[in-house]
């Protein structure tokens, strides 16, 4: 699945139980009635609410996300202000949305990730992680978790990471007699921490959306992302030690330990050691102030080109370079298409006054910053039923920003919270879209090796891990310094 497909469609929802004739009829009726009611003589905030209903109905109908938001927003603007205002929005918003300097790093990070993927680095990451962590209880699952963190941080897509890991790691774990629940659960959560680890495209997008410096925003995700990976690994080890049967019997071991020699481990590093050096150079230089975020993205892309020609033969490297350039154009266009649709929708909400209604309502509740964030956790769980983390961010952040400012919540911390919460929402059963993607991958005979992996197995595997990100998010709310101490050191140094 390409990054462009991930960012512009909601095809994962087609695997869910609501894809029936009756439900489709209800969705078509809701969309039609919402669109028609906008043109009645209603208060403007009600028109904004109907636009939100139309957008949600379109998303459930598998309409591409950018189209759903843009269509709902355009119809609302037409109903409220007429054709001239709607046309003016289409003339001004696309350029205004895309022409943001901080977004120049997005195509470079995407290009870097695609090149490293096409060079085979993802398979090398998995191989090295599995060999170095094999001595731990459930070592293959722990290695899958850490490999997922590395892959997600360079790919910029949890879906792409889970699809890749599902096809590489799931058959390996099933071959080693891992229980399908443990195997599927470790695949499902593997990419969540990586979206916080630099270079995170989601954090770059958030920084541009709320106008905070990209460098500190990226570095704020480093500690929470690494902490999440370590906690997942600890849970896997604890579960396997408590229930050894989850990993079967492998080479005489009751806890899934596979023995590799030091020579095998060291050889596995030969294919991946340039990658951490590249990442350290990029973000170490950015932290030290030697170059800007955009320059860091350019250096990363150049380094990826060099690594690709190092890993592959010249002809294969040239082909990988061309396909990565093509993929970068498509993925970048997909992201900005999504941006434009979101900005049209958000303009409609602003014109309708619905945004002010939301802010006033939140203010009237008398929430503290802590209770506000806890309520947001519930809201994001519900949004995870229908949209991916990027869409959640684009829909909710502009609406919530006034309340975030009013409550004195640090915006850089809020970016880490939103990205982490979005990642958690899409893996949470019974509606998180990632669970259905993992289940679909596991139905491939080449992946499941003839073993049955049910949707229930995926759900139960997810439930085993859910306390980890929940606990980390609550910890972040009460101890935001976990995310902020590196950005604050960076600012103090300046």
N, C-alpha and C positions, 0 to 999 in steps of 0.2 A: 504494500500500500504506500503510495507516494505521499510526501508531505502535503502536496497540493490537495490531494483527495481528502486527507485527514482534516485539513483546515476549512474546506469548502462544502463538505457534505455531512449528512447525519445518517449514513447508510447503516451504521451499527444498530440503530434503533429498529431496523427491519427484522432483527432477530428476536424481538420481544413479543410477549403474549398479546399486546394490544393491536397487533397487525391483523385484525379480523375485519370482515365485511361490515359488521355492526359498528365497530369503533371507527372505521374509516368514514362511514356515513355520518356519524356524530361529528367527526373532525371537519368534514366538508361543510356540514350545516353550520357549525360554529364559525368557521372562516367566512362563509357567505353572509351570515347574519351580522358578524362583527364589522365586516367591510360596509355593508349596507347601512347599519345603524350610525356609522360615523357621519353620514350626510343628513341625519335628522337634526332637529333644533335642540341640541344637548349642550350642557355646560362643557367648556373646553377640557377640564380635567377628565370628564367622562370619555371624551374622544381619545385622550391619551391612554386611558384604561382599555378602551376597545382596541386600540392599536396594539397594546401588549397582548390582549387575547388573540388577535389575528396572528401575531408573530408566533405565539406558542402553538396555535393550531397548525400553522404552516410547518413549524419544526417537527411536530409529531407526524406530519404527512410526508416527511423526508424531503422537503424543499431545501435546497442548499441554504446554509445559514445566512450568508450575505444577502441572498435574494429575499429570504423571509424578512429580515430586518429592514432592508431597503424598501420592499413593497409595502409593509405595514406603515413605515414612517412616511413614505411618499403619499399614500392614500390619506393619512391623517393630516398632512400639510395641505393637501388639496381640499379636504373638507373644511379645514379651519381658516385657511388664508387664500385659497384660490390657486389657479394654475400658475400665475406669475411667481408667487413665492416658492411653489414646488419646483418650477423650472430653475429659479435662481439658486436653489439649494443644489440642484444637480450640476449647475455651472461652477459654483464656488467650492463646494465641499470636497470633491475629489482631489483637487490640487492642494487645498488647505490641509487636508488630512495626510497626504503623502509627503508634502514638502516640509518635513520636520527633520532637523539635522541629526537628532539622536537616533533616528531610524536608519541612517545610512549604514549602521553596523549590522543591521538585520540580514541583508543579502550576503554579506561577507561571512557571517557566522553560519548561515545556511550552506554556502558554498564550501566552507571548511568541513562541516559535518558530512555533506554528501561525498566529498572527495575521500575523506577518511573511511566512510562506509564502503565506497566502491573499491578502495584499496585493500579491503579485507581486514581492516583493523578491528571490526566488531567481533569477528570469529577469533582473532588473536586475543582480544580482551577476555572473552569467555574462557578460552583455553588457559590463559595465565591465571585468571581468578580461580578456576576450578583446581588447578594444580597446587597453588600456594595455600589454599584454604581447605584442602582435602583432609588434613589431619583433624579438623574440627568435627564434632557430631553433626551430621547432616551437611557435611562440607560442600557437597555439590550444589545443594540449595543455597547455601551461604555464598558460594562463588557466583551462582546465578544472580543473587541479589546485588553483589558488588559490581559484577559485570554490567548489570542493568543500569546502575548508577552512572558508570562511565559512558555507556552507550547513549543514555538519555541526555547526558550533559552535552554531548557533541552532536546529537541528531536533532534536538529541539522538539521532539515529538514522543510523547508517551506511547501513543498507538504504534508508531513505527518501531519503537524499542520492544514493546510487548510482542509484536508480530515476529520480529527477528529472533528474540529470545525463545518464543514459543516453538519456533521451528528448529532452533539449535538445541536449547536446553531441555525442553520437555521430553523428547525421545531419549536423551542421555540419562535423565533421572529415572524414567520408566524402565530403561534398560538395566539400571542398577537397583531395580525393585523398590523404588520410592513409591509411597502410597500416592494415588492420583490427587488426593486433597492437598498434600504437602507440595507436590510438584506444581499443581495448578496455582495454588496460593502464592508460592514464591515467585512464579512467573508474573502473576497479576500485579504484585506490589513492587516488582523490581525496578520499574522506571520512575516511581513517584519521587524518590529522593533526588534523582538526577536532574529534575526540572528546577531544583533550587541551586544546584552546583553550577558555577560559571563554566562556560558561557551559556546562560539561560536566555533563550529568545523571549520567553514569557516575561521575565523580569525587565528585559530591555523595552518591551512593549509597554509594560506598566509605567516605567520611568518616563517614556515619552508621553503617555496618556495624562500623567499628573504633573509633568514638568519638574521632575527631580533629577539630579545628576545620575547618569547611567552607571558610572564606575562604582560609587558607593552602593547603589542599588544591587548591582551584580554581586559585590563582595558580601553584602548582607545575607545572601542565601547560602554562603559557603558552609558555615558552622551548622545551621539547621539541617542542611542537606546531608552532610557527613554524619551528623548525629542520628538522623533517621536511618541511614544505611547500617550503622553500628547496632542500633536498637533492633532492627529487623534481624540481623545476624544473631544477636543474643536470644531473641525469641525462638528462632529456628533451632539453635543449639539446645535451649531449655526444653522445648517440646520433644525433640528427638531423644534427649536423655531421659525424659519422663516416660515416653512411649517409644521404645526402640523399634517396635514392629513397623513403625511408619516408614523406615528405610530398609526393611527386609534384612537379609544377610548377605553382605558383600565381602568376599575374601576373608571370611572368618570373623568379621567385625559385626557387632550388633548395633552400631550407631552410624553406619554409612561412611566410615572412614575408608578412603582409598589411598594406598601408599604410593607416593611418587618419590623418586630419588632426587637429591639436590641437583644433580645434573639436568634432569628433566625440568625441574622448576626454573633453573637459571636459563636454560635454552628457551623456555616459554617467554622470558622477558625480552629476548632479542627482537621480537616482533612488535613490542609495545613500549619499550622504554623511551623512544623519542616523543611519544604522545604526552606523558606527564611533564617532560622537560619543556615541550612547547607550551603547555597550559601554564606552567609555573613562570616561564619567561614572559608570556603575554600579561598575566594578571599581576605578577610581581612587578613588572615594569610599569603597569598602570597604577598600582598602589604606590610605587615610589615616585610617580609623577614624571617618568621619563617619556611617556607618550599618552595621548588621549585614548578614549574608548574606541573611537573610529580608527585611529592608527593601530590600536591593538587588534581590531578585527581584520585590518589589512595584513598585518604581520601574521596573524593566524591563518588567513587564507593562503598567503605565500608559503608558510611552513607546510600546510597541507599539500600544496602542489609538489614541494620538494619531497615530502614523505611518499606521495603517490608514485613519483618516478623512482624512488628508492625501492619501494616494495614490489612494483610491477615492471615488466619489460616495457621498453619504450612504446611499442605499438599499443599494448593494453593500457598503458598509462595515458596515452593520447586519447584513446576511446573513452576512458573513465573521465578525463578532463572535459571532453565535449559533452558527455551525458550529464556531468555535474553542472556545467554551465547552463545547459537546457533545463535541468531540474531546478536550479536556483532561480531562473527567470520565472518558471511556472509557479514555484512556491512563494516567491516574493509577490508576484501578481495576486496569488490567492489570498495572502495575508492582507494586502492593501484593499482588495475587493471586499474582504470581510470588514476592514476598517471603515470603508466608505458606507457600506450598508448600516453599520453600527452608528456612524455619525449622523446619517439621515434619520435613523430611528430616534437617537438621542435628541436631535434638534426638534423633532415632533413632540417629544415629551417635554422639552423646555418650553416650547411655544404654548402647549396645552396647559402648562402650569402643574402638570402631574409631578414633576421633580420637586417643586415647592411643597406640594401636598405631602410627598414622602418625607421631606425634611421636617415639615411642621409636625407631622404625625410622630416621627421619632423623637423630636424635641418634647412633645407633649407627654411621652411615656416616662420622662425623667430618668432615662437610663444613664448609668455610669459607663465609662469607657469599657470596663470589663464585661458588664452585662450586655452592652451593645455588641461586642465581638462574639459573645456566646450565642446571642440570638442570630447573628450572621452565620454561625456554623450550621444552625438548623436550616436557614434559607438556602445555603449552598448545597446541603444534602438534597434538598428538593430539586434544585436546578440541575444537579448531576443526573437526574432522570432523563433529561432531554438534550443537554448541550455539553460541549467539551469545555475545558478550563479557560481557553482563550475567549470563547464566546461569553462565558460567565463574567469574565473580567470586563469585556467591552460593554456589556449590558448594565452591569451593576455599579462599577466604579464611578462613572459620571453622576449617577443618581445619589450615591452614598458620600461623595466627596465633601459636600457642605457639612454633613453630620460628622464626618471624620475630623474635619477642621474644628468644628464647634466643640467636640469632645477632647480635643488636644492630642489625638492619636498621631504618632510619628508616621509620616507617609512612607518612609523607607521600610519601617517595620510592617506597615499595612500591606505593602507590596509582597513581602515574604508570606504574610498571613493569607492573602488572597490566592496566591499561586499554590501554596501548600493545601489550602482548603479545597480549591478546585480539583487538585490531583486526588485528594481523599474522596471527594464526592463521586467521581466517576468510577471508583473501584468498589463502592459500597453496595452490597446486595440489598434488596432484590432488583434494583433498577439501574445501578451503575453500569454505564455502557461498556466499560472495559471487561466486565465479567462475561458478557455475551461474546465479545471478540475472542477471549481466551477459549471459551467453550467451542466456538466455531473452528478455531485452529486445531483443537484437540480431537475433532472428528475426522481429520485427515489420517488415513491408515498409515501413511509414512511417518506421522508424528506420534500417534498413540500406540504403534507397534502391536496392534491387535487387542490392546487393553481398553476397557470401557472407561471413559471419563465423562461423567454426567454433569449437567448444569448444577445439580445439588453439590457435587464434589467441589466445583469452582466456588460456589457460595460459601460452603463450610470452610474451605481453605482461606477465603478472604476474611471471614469472621475471626479466624485465629489471629490474623495480623492487625485487624482494625484497632485494637486498644493502643497499638504503638503510635500511629500518627495522631490519634485522638489525644493521647497523653502528651505528646510533644507540642501539639497546638495549644492545649491548656497551659502547659509550661511556658510557652512563648508569650501567652497573654499575660501571665503573672510575672514573667522574667524576660521582658523584651530585649534586655541587654545581650541575650544569646545571639540575636540577629544584629544588634546595633554596635557591638563593641569594636568590630573591625572597621566599619565606616567611621565611627567616632575617632578611632586612632588615626585613620587616614586624614580626617579633617583637622585634628589637633596637630598632626605633623605639618600640614599646610600652614 
